[in-house]
Amino acid sequence: MTVRPFVFSCDAHVAEPPDLFQKNMPEHMQEYVIHAEIGDGIRVTKIGEQVILKMETNFTLHKTGQQDAQFAAQAADRSCTDAGDNFVSDCAVDTTRRGARHLDLRLADMERDGVDAELVFPSLGLMLPRITDPAAQAKACQIYNDWLWEYCEPVRDKLVAAAMIPCVDFDLALAECQRTADIGFPAFCLWEGLNNYNDPRWDPIFALAAEKDIPVVFHTGVGNINIRALKGPGGALFNYTRQMNDAVDIITQLIAGGVLDRNPNAHVLFAEHSAGWLWGLSERMDEVYHGHAPSISPKLSRLPSQIVRDQIHCALQNDTGSVATRRGVGIEALLFATDYPHSEGTFPFSKDVVDRMMAEHPDATMDDFVAILGGNAAKLFKRANLQVQVDARVKELQRA
């Protein structure tokens, strides 16, 4: 068997029990319960009675080519409660995601895909930012975080849990950061679309993250944002492509407002926004910082491009050309992700993607690939056991 670098996917998802919030939200907060209903081939996600998102249940059946009829039939026969497992195959390769809910099956999927560890985000919980009531949003985040911590307990050397942080109130956000840090969470997930990351009131949160060595993470679409901004011809291509713009906005706000400059030990990771644009953004911010100097306030102690090199990280997956951006932003800015179990991710072809990445960049060293595929993530999340595995794999590569 070919020896490969240790692979840490910085974007993966777990599927919560479908009644997690219904069972645990207090009676007076039931109007803010996140749940899903399936009927007539449509999955409808609601908060209380408010419809938040509609999606065809067979949306995930495309992966590559024509679906295998046997696996498609199996998926169609599953119940609503197994909706998180309904990921099936093409005609050549079984792409069924059996581990969306079940840990033993997940480990088998990871082994098959050549993935050693994952940073995990929610499924239903992706809608947490859509809860508008501050107290209800905070309570729902606590419910999810407590469930996730217990769920991952048997496999903490494999699944790295990102705590969902309520962001409609600064005090509640800081409180949940502190609570989950005390529990042992290695990541804080904040919301997109707030358009306020230049606000100094974020400083205590980023200061806590720096003090605790806990990176702040953003996942695409996790925020009260319009994910279907363009309707009509070209809508899907436009809407999914522009999701990288949310990361561009947050990075620019955090740097322009001085939040990262004042908290130089805080690190920020962007998952599922791609990465190839980061170099161009860095150069553009430097150009503006110099060219419009009289208007720039606050003044920064480092150029924007240096803050990016020091503190910003982006996960790439199918966009393997992003490896070239290491020349402009540094190797530590780049990490790998599979987006398991979502169909736009790399499962079960992640090994092929890694091979393509290496083939496309003959000027990159094995040390570069070791860093991108897992070494950077092990350092970022301060997981000593994972760093041991990274180092052990490096020794295997050296012997091979």
C-alpha positions in Angstrom: 0.0 0.0 0.0 1.3 3.5 -0.9 2.3 5.5 2.2 0.5 8.9 2.2 0.9 11.9 4.5 -1.5 12.2 7.4 -4.8 13.6 6.2 -6.9 15.9 8.4 -10.1 17.1 6.8 -10.9 20.6 8.0 -14.5 20.4 6.9 -16.9 17.5 7.7 -20.3 17.2 9.1 -22.2 15.1 11.7 -25.9 14.4 11.5 -27.7 15.2 14.8 -30.7 13.3 16.0 -33.6 14.8 14.1 -35.5 15.6 17.3 -32.4 17.0 19.2 -33.8 20.5 19.5 -37.5 19.4 19.8 -36.6 17.3 22.9 -34.3 19.7 24.6 -35.5 23.3 23.9 -37.5 24.6 26.9 -41.3 24.8 26.4 -41.3 28.6 26.1 -38.7 28.4 23.3 -40.5 25.8 21.2 -41.2 28.4 18.5 -37.4 28.5 17.8 -37.0 24.7 17.4 -35.0 23.7 14.3 -36.4 20.6 12.6 -36.9 19.1 9.2 -39.9 17.7 7.4 -39.8 15.5 4.3 -42.6 15.0 1.8 -43.2 14.8 -1.9 -39.5 14.6 -2.6 -38.8 17.9 -0.7 -36.9 18.4 2.5 -38.1 21.4 4.3 -36.0 22.9 7.2 -38.0 25.0 9.7 -37.5 27.1 12.8 -40.8 26.6 14.6 -43.3 27.1 11.7 -41.1 29.4 9.7 -39.7 27.8 6.5 -36.0 28.4 6.3 -34.8 26.2 3.4 -36.3 23.8 0.9 -34.3 21.2 -1.0 -35.0 18.2 -3.1 -34.3 15.0 -1.2 -32.4 13.6 -4.2 -30.1 16.6 -4.4 -27.2 14.6 -3.2 -27.6 11.7 -5.6 -25.5 13.0 -8.5 -21.9 12.7 -7.4 -20.5 11.6 -10.8 -22.3 10.1 -13.8 -25.6 8.1 -13.6 -26.6 6.8 -10.1 -26.5 3.1 -9.4 -30.1 2.0 -9.3 -29.6 -0.4 -6.5 -28.1 2.2 -4.1 -30.7 4.8 -5.2 -33.5 2.4 -4.4 -32.0 1.7 -1.0 -31.8 5.4 -0.3 -35.4 6.0 -1.4 -36.6 3.3 1.0 -35.1 4.9 4.0 -37.2 6.8 6.6 -37.1 10.5 7.3 -35.1 9.9 10.4 -32.3 8.4 8.2 -32.3 11.4 5.9 -28.7 12.3 6.9 -27.5 8.9 5.5 -29.2 9.3 2.1 -26.0 9.8 0.0 -25.7 7.3 -2.8 -23.4 6.2 -5.6 -22.7 6.5 -9.3 -22.6 3.6 -11.7 -18.9 2.7 -11.1 -18.2 3.4 -7.4 -20.3 3.0 -4.3 -20.4 6.5 -2.9 -22.9 5.8 -0.1 -22.2 7.9 3.0 -23.0 5.4 5.7 -21.2 7.2 8.5 -23.2 10.5 8.6 -24.8 9.3 11.9 -23.1 6.2 13.0 -19.5 6.4 14.4 -18.4 2.9 13.5 -19.6 3.4 9.9 -18.0 6.8 9.8 -14.6 5.4 10.8 -15.0 2.9 8.0 -15.8 5.6 5.5 -12.8 7.6 6.7 -10.5 4.6 6.3 -11.8 3.9 2.8 -11.3 7.6 1.8 -7.8 7.8 3.3 -8.8 10.4 5.9 -7.3 10.2 9.4 -9.1 13.0 11.3 -11.9 15.5 10.7 -13.0 18.9 12.0 -16.8 18.4 12.3 -19.7 20.9 11.9 -23.4 20.2 12.3 -26.2 19.5 9.8 -29.4 20.7 11.3 -27.3 23.0 13.4 -26.2 24.9 10.3 -29.4 26.8 10.8 -28.6 28.0 14.3 -27.7 31.5 13.1 -31.3 31.8 11.7 -32.7 31.8 15.3 -33.3 35.6 15.8 -34.0 35.5 19.5 -30.7 35.9 21.4 -31.6 33.7 24.4 -33.1 31.0 22.2 -30.1 31.0 19.9 -27.7 30.7 22.9 -29.8 27.8 24.3 -29.9 26.0 21.0 -26.1 26.3 20.7 -25.7 24.9 24.2 -27.9 21.9 23.3 -26.0 21.2 20.2 -22.5 21.6 21.8 -23.4 19.4 24.7 -24.7 16.7 22.4 -21.6 17.0 20.1 -19.1 16.7 22.9 -20.7 13.5 24.2 -21.1 12.1 20.7 -17.4 12.6 19.8 -16.2 11.2 23.2 -15.2 7.7 21.9 -13.3 9.1 18.9 -11.7 12.4 20.0 -8.5 11.2 18.3 -10.5 11.2 15.0 -13.2 13.8 15.3 -12.3 17.4 16.3 -15.5 19.2 17.5 -16.2 22.8 16.5 -18.4 24.6 19.1 -21.3 26.6 17.7 -21.2 30.1 19.2 -24.3 32.4 19.4 -23.4 35.6 17.7 -26.4 37.9 17.9 -25.2 39.1 21.3 -21.6 39.8 22.2 -22.0 38.8 25.9 -23.7 35.6 25.1 -21.1 34.8 22.5 -18.2 35.3 25.0 -20.0 33.3 27.6 -20.5 30.2 25.3 -16.8 30.6 24.1 -15.7 30.4 27.8 -18.1 27.6 28.6 -17.0 25.4 25.7 -13.4 26.2 26.2 -13.7 25.0 29.8 -15.3 21.8 28.5 -12.4 21.2 26.1 -13.6 22.3 22.7 -10.8 22.9 20.3 -12.6 25.3 17.9 -15.2 28.2 18.0 -17.5 28.5 15.0 -18.8 32.1 14.4 -21.5 33.3 12.0 -21.1 34.8 8.5 -23.2 37.7 7.2 -23.0 39.9 10.3 -21.1 42.7 8.5 -19.6 43.9 11.8 -16.2 42.1 12.2 -14.5 45.5 12.3 -16.3 46.2 15.6 -13.9 46.3 18.7 -16.5 44.4 20.7 -15.2 41.3 19.0 -11.8 41.8 20.8 -12.7 40.0 24.0 -13.8 36.9 22.0 -10.7 36.9 19.8 -8.5 37.6 22.9 -10.0 34.5 24.7 -9.5 32.4 21.6 -5.8 33.5 21.5 -5.4 32.9 25.2 -6.8 29.4 25.0 -5.1 28.6 21.7 -8.5 27.9 20.1 -8.9 28.9 16.5 -12.0 30.7 15.3 -13.6 29.0 12.3 -16.2 30.0 9.7 -18.1 27.6 7.6 -19.7 28.7 4.3 -23.4 29.5 4.5 -23.4 29.3 8.4 -25.0 32.7 9.0 -28.1 34.7 8.4 -27.2 35.3 4.8 -29.1 35.0 1.5 -27.7 31.8 0.1 -29.9 32.2 -3.0 -29.0 35.8 -3.8 -29.5 35.4 -7.6 -32.6 33.7 -9.0 -33.1 32.6 -12.6 -30.5 31.7 -15.2 -27.1 30.9 -13.7 -28.4 31.2 -10.2 -26.8 28.0 -8.8 -23.4 28.8 -10.3 -23.5 32.3 -9.1 -24.8 31.6 -5.6 -22.4 28.8 -4.8 -19.4 30.6 -6.3 -20.0 33.8 -4.4 -19.9 32.0 -1.1 -16.1 32.8 -1.1 -17.1 36.4 -0.9 -18.3 35.9 2.7 -14.8 34.9 3.7 -13.3 37.8 1.8 -15.6 40.2 3.6 -14.9 38.8 7.1 -11.1 38.7 6.5 -11.1 42.3 5.2 -13.3 43.5 8.1 -11.2 41.7 10.8 -8.0 43.2 9.3 -9.3 46.7 8.4 -10.9 47.2 11.8 -7.8 46.1 13.7 -9.3 43.1 15.5 -6.6 40.7 14.3 -3.8 43.2 14.6 -4.8 43.8 18.3 -5.0 40.0 18.9 -1.9 38.7 17.0 -2.1 35.2 18.5 -5.7 34.6 17.3 -6.1 32.3 14.3 -9.0 32.1 11.9 -9.9 29.2 9.5 -12.4 29.4 6.6 -14.0 26.1 5.6 -15.6 25.5 2.2 -14.8 28.9 0.7 -11.9 27.5 -1.4 -8.4 29.2 -1.1 -7.0 30.3 -4.4 -8.3 33.9 -4.0 -6.4 34.5 -0.7 -3.2 35.7 -2.4 -5.0 38.2 -4.6 -6.9 39.5 -1.6 -3.7 40.0 0.4 -2.1 42.0 -2.5 -5.3 44.1 -2.9 -5.5 45.0 0.8 -1.8 46.1 0.7 -2.4 48.2 -2.4 -5.4 50.0 -0.7 -3.5 50.4 2.6 -0.7 52.3 0.8 -2.7 54.0 -2.0 -5.4 55.4 0.3 -3.2 55.9 3.3 -4.8 59.3 4.3 -8.2 57.6 4.7 -7.0 54.4 6.5 -8.1 54.2 10.1 -7.1 52.5 12.4 -3.4 52.3 11.3 -2.1 48.8 11.6 1.2 47.5 13.1 1.6 45.1 10.2 0.6 45.2 6.5 -2.6 43.3 5.7 -0.7 40.7 3.8 1.4 40.0 6.8 -1.6 39.6 9.0 -3.0 37.1 6.5 0.3 35.1 6.6 0.3 35.2 10.4 -3.3 34.5 11.2 -5.5 33.4 8.3 -6.1 29.8 7.1 -8.3 28.5 4.3 -9.3 24.9 3.5 -9.1 23.7 -0.1 -10.7 20.5 -1.5 -11.3 20.0 -5.2 -9.7 23.3 -6.0 -6.2 21.8 -6.0 -4.8 24.7 -7.9 -5.0 26.7 -4.6 -1.7 25.0 -3.6 0.0 27.6 -5.8 -1.1 30.4 -3.5 1.5 29.2 -0.9 4.0 31.3 -2.8 2.1 34.4 -1.8 0.5 33.6 1.6 2.8 31.0 3.0 2.3 27.2 3.4 0.6 27.6 6.8 -2.4 29.3 5.3 -3.5 26.2 3.4 -5.3 23.2 4.8 -7.2 20.3 3.2 -10.9 19.4 3.5 -13.3 16.7 2.1 -16.7 18.2 3.2 -17.9 14.6 4.1 -20.7 13.6 3.7 -21.8 16.4 1.3 -22.0 15.5 -2.4 -19.9 18.5 -3.5 -17.0 17.2 -1.5 -14.3 14.7 -2.3 -15.6 11.5 -0.8 -14.9 8.7 -1.7 -12.3 10.0 -4.2 -10.1 11.9 -1.7 -7.1 9.8 -2.4 -7.5 10.6 -6.1 -7.7 14.3 -5.3 -4.5 14.1 -3.2 -2.8 12.4 -6.1 -4.0 15.0 -8.5 -2.8 17.8 -6.1 0.7 16.3 -6.0 0.8 15.8 -9.8 -0.3 19.3 -10.6 2.4 20.9 -8.4 5.7 19.2 -9.0 7.5 22.3 -7.6 6.0 21.7 -4.2 7.9 19.5 -1.7 6.7 16.6 0.3 7.0 18.8 3.3 4.5 21.2 1.7 2.0 18.4 1.2 2.5 17.0 4.7 1.7 20.5 6.0 -1.4 21.1 3.8 -2.9 17.7 4.1 -2.7 17.4 7.9 0.3 19.0 9.6 -1.0 22.5 9.6 -4.4 21.4 11.1 -2.7 19.4 13.8 -0.7 22.4 14.8 -3.7 24.8 14.5 -6.0 22.8 16.7 -3.2 21.9 19.2 -3.9 18.2 19.1 -0.8 16.6 20.4 -2.0 13.1 19.6 -2.6 14.1 16.0 0.8 15.7 15.8 2.3 12.4 16.9 0.5 10.6 14.1 1.6 13.3 11.6 5.2 12.8 12.6 4.9 9.0 12.5 3.6 9.1 9.0 6.5 11.4 8.0 8.9 8.7 9.2 7.0 6.1 7.2 7.3 8.3 4.1 11.0 8.7 4.7 11.5 4.9 4.9 9.4 4.2 1.8 
